Amino acid sequence: MKRTLKFLLFTMVFLSGVVVMSCERKVRGCTDPDSITFDELAEKDDGNCLYEGRAVIWYNEAASAGLEADGATALTFYVGGDVVGSSATSVFWPNEPFCGDDGSITVTEDLGHSRRRTFELSVVDQDGFEYWNVDLEFQANTCLIMELAWDKRKKK
């Protein structure tokens, strides 16, 4: 009986130590709410936060008219060398659209572990003529609104 009592006492002390030790450990994970891998239970950041950024690309009626007068009928949009959308030049927005609006050229880019990253935007017409080539700076958990202004470019 004495031996059983010692065993039970030892077991209780051991288990209470394990419980105390496990309570002292902080849950590790991504603690940044701007990250796509945010873990609301995480108390200690583990350095594995991943990010995405978005952009909506648009042009107004003046740009549409200028493109059509120049003979452009269709545009293809490239971000980071990848095709992200296409549109007839007659399609324009009277006011800036929101990311994800129907008919908009909305792009989501993987930013990896960075909160900000720059990608090249290139817009070409049906003949391969490049009308715009600019850098887009994507930021974590935000939507960049990029208006393509008409500056009277002409095909050569």
Salt bridges, closest charged atoms under 4 A:
ASP32 OD2 - ARG115 NH1 2.54
ASP34 OD2 - ARG115 NH2 2.88
ASP125 OD2 - LYS155 NZ 2.59
ASP127 OD2 - LYS155 NZ 2.85
GLU137 OE2 - ARG116 NE 3.38
ASP151 OD1 - ARG153 NE 2.63
